[in-house]
Structures are given as structure tokens and as C-alpha cells.
Amino acid sequence: VQLVESGGGLVQAGGSLRLSCAASGRTFSNYAMGWFRQAPGKEREFVATISAWTGGIKNYADSVKGRFTISRDNAKNTVYLQMNSLKPGDTAVYYCARKQGSLGLGSALPSEYDYWGQGTQVTVSS
């Protein structure tokens, strides 16, 4: 399984970006997916997660709730993170990840994910 993120970049505070994560393999829909981020000198932290199949269950970190939206397109093997009203505190490398075990809900714990992308840099200027 390979996960490839794209869509990062430099944006001014208040702006928007949409991150994409394209997954290889034929069973993408069977797995919950998550987005995490890591700022310099900080630990990797949970951002958002979406359940397997229809993606009907989504969870967000309090710091992004109401500003970020996670979604998935199983036909394209892709998970997205729409980020609006960006703040300088959102600056980080963003990673997508596939949760261990099929047909499940997402999790905020990085240890429960078995495949990770290489990350994409998001920089928000003030």
C-alpha cells in the first residue's frame, strides 16, 4: 500500500487549501483513514479521521473543528482534507494514514495506523 499526499503549500492566514491523499490497492474503501500533522519540535498530532465504506462517521481535533473537512472518494482511492480559515498555528507537515483492520472506525491514535504517506508541507503566514 502506498499513500501519496499532495496539495500543500504556502497560504496567508484566513486562506484555504485542499489536501489529497491517493492510495494504491483495491481495498481502499474497506479502511478508515486519518490525517495527522507534525510541526517542528512537536509530536505528531491527530487532525481528522473518516470511517470505512461510506465515510459516514468523521471526527476532528478540537483545534480544527468547524474549519477542516475530511472526505473520501472510494472510486478514486482518495481521501481529502479541506482546510479553511487557516491560521499560522496550522503550519505543519500533514500526513495521511490508513488505519489497521478493515471495516472500522477511525482513531486519534497514530499507533493504530499501519501505512503512512510521506507528508506534505502546509505553511500559513500571518
C-alpha positions as CSV (number, residue, x, y, z in Angstrom):
1,V,0.0,0.0,0.0
2,Q,1.3,3.4,-0.9
3,L,-0.2,6.7,0.2
4,V,0.8,9.9,-1.7
5,E,-0.2,13.3,-0.3
6,S,-0.5,16.5,-2.4
7,G,-1.9,20.0,-2.2
8,G,0.2,21.5,0.4
9,G,1.8,24.9,0.0
10,L,2.1,28.5,1.4
11,V,-1.0,30.4,2.1
12,Q,-1.9,33.5,4.0
13,A,-3.9,33.4,7.3
14,G,-7.6,33.1,6.5
15,G,-6.9,31.2,3.3
16,S,-7.8,27.7,2.2
17,L,-6.1,24.6,0.9
18,R,-7.3,21.2,0.0
19,L,-5.0,18.2,0.6
20,S,-5.4,15.0,-1.3
21,C,-4.1,11.5,-0.4
22,A,-4.1,8.9,-3.2
23,A,-3.9,5.3,-2.1
24,S,-2.8,2.3,-4.1
25,G,-4.6,-1.0,-3.8
26,R,-8.1,-2.4,-4.5
27,T,-9.5,-2.4,-1.0
28,F,-9.3,1.3,-0.1
29,S,-13.0,1.6,0.8
30,N,-12.6,-1.1,3.5
31,Y,-10.3,1.1,5.7
32,A,-10.8,4.1,7.9
33,M,-8.4,6.9,7.0
34,G,-6.9,9.7,9.0
35,W,-5.0,12.9,8.7
36,F,-2.3,13.9,11.2
37,R,0.2,16.8,11.3
38,Q,3.6,17.5,12.9
39,A,5.0,20.9,13.5
40,P,8.8,21.4,14.1
41,G,9.8,20.3,17.5
42,K,6.4,18.9,18.3
43,E,4.9,15.4,18.3
44,R,2.6,14.2,15.6
45,E,-1.0,15.1,16.4
46,F,-4.4,14.0,15.2
47,V,-6.3,16.2,12.8
48,A,-9.2,14.2,11.4
49,T,-10.5,10.8,10.7
50,I,-13.1,9.2,8.5
51,S,-14.7,5.8,8.8
52,A,-14.5,3.0,6.2
53,W,-17.0,2.5,3.3
54,T,-19.3,5.5,3.1
55,G,-17.3,7.6,5.4
56,G,-20.3,8.5,7.4
57,I,-18.5,8.9,10.7
58,K,-16.0,11.7,10.9
59,N,-14.1,13.0,13.9
60,Y,-11.9,16.1,14.2
61,A,-9.4,17.6,16.7
62,D,-10.9,20.4,18.6
63,S,-8.4,22.8,17.1
64,V,-9.7,22.3,13.6
65,K,-13.4,21.6,14.2
66,G,-15.6,23.8,12.1
67,R,-12.7,24.8,9.8
68,F,-11.5,21.5,8.3
69,T,-13.5,18.8,6.5
70,I,-12.4,15.3,5.7
71,S,-14.0,13.3,2.9
72,R,-13.3,10.3,0.7
73,D,-13.9,9.3,-2.9
74,N,-13.6,5.5,-3.0
75,A,-13.9,5.4,-6.8
76,K,-10.7,7.5,-6.9
77,N,-9.0,5.8,-3.9
78,T,-8.5,9.2,-2.4
79,V,-9.1,11.0,0.9
80,Y,-9.3,14.7,1.1
81,L,-8.8,17.4,3.8
82,Q,-10.4,20.7,3.0
83,M,-8.8,23.4,5.2
84,N,-10.5,26.7,5.6
85,S,-9.8,29.8,7.7
86,L,-6.2,28.7,8.1
87,K,-4.1,30.0,11.0
88,P,-0.4,30.2,11.5
89,G,-0.8,27.5,14.1
90,D,-1.8,25.1,11.4
91,T,1.7,25.2,9.9
92,A,3.0,21.7,9.8
93,V,3.7,18.7,7.7
94,Y,0.4,16.9,7.1
95,Y,0.3,13.1,6.8
96,C,-2.5,10.8,5.7
97,A,-2.6,7.3,7.1
98,R,-4.6,4.1,6.8
99,K,-6.0,2.6,10.0
100,Q,-5.2,-1.0,10.8
101,G,-8.0,-3.5,10.4
102,S,-10.7,-3.3,7.8
103,L,-14.3,-2.1,8.1
104,G,-13.7,0.0,11.1
105,L,-14.0,3.5,12.6
106,G,-11.1,5.9,12.6
107,S,-8.9,6.6,15.6
108,A,-7.0,9.6,17.0
109,L,-4.0,7.4,17.9
110,P,-1.2,7.3,15.4
111,S,-0.2,3.8,16.7
112,E,-3.4,2.4,15.3
113,Y,-2.4,3.3,11.7
114,D,-0.2,1.0,9.7
115,Y,0.5,2.8,6.5
116,W,1.6,6.5,6.2
117,G,2.3,8.9,3.3
118,Q,5.4,10.9,3.0
119,G,3.7,14.1,4.1
120,T,3.0,17.5,2.5
121,Q,4.1,20.8,3.9
122,V,1.5,23.4,4.8
123,T,2.8,26.9,5.8
124,V,0.4,29.6,6.9
125,S,1.8,33.1,7.0
126,S,0.4,35.8,9.3
